[in-house]
């Protein structure tokens, strides 16, 4: 008795092909947009960082200097250090694509990647705290 039938293999190949095509179309449509990082401190925008610089830069925001960010040469940004207990923000890694975000909730800091050109209205898409 065979584990896979011929039709099973065809269905699996079709699913993989459709998934790969969808991923490719999404990356083609959204992969080359210029992006920036917005850093929020308790729902207030405190810093906007242009990604794609020529050199690495390490910085923090004046509201909480214990949280350190690293802007990389390759156009990505990440949490470098934080005094929070769980370090989830640091484990989020490098962010570089529109829609990605990382948060240090004990310190009230959220960093999200957004397109440089806004494609819609100025609606609120993130609220922290009260």
Secondary structure, DSSP 8 states (H G I E B T S, - for coil): --SS-HHHHHHHHHHHHHHHHHHHHHHHHHTT--EEEEEEETTEEEEEEES--SS-EEEEETTEEEEEEEE-TTS-EEEEE---SS-HHHHT--B-STT-EEEEGGGTEEEEEEESS--S----------
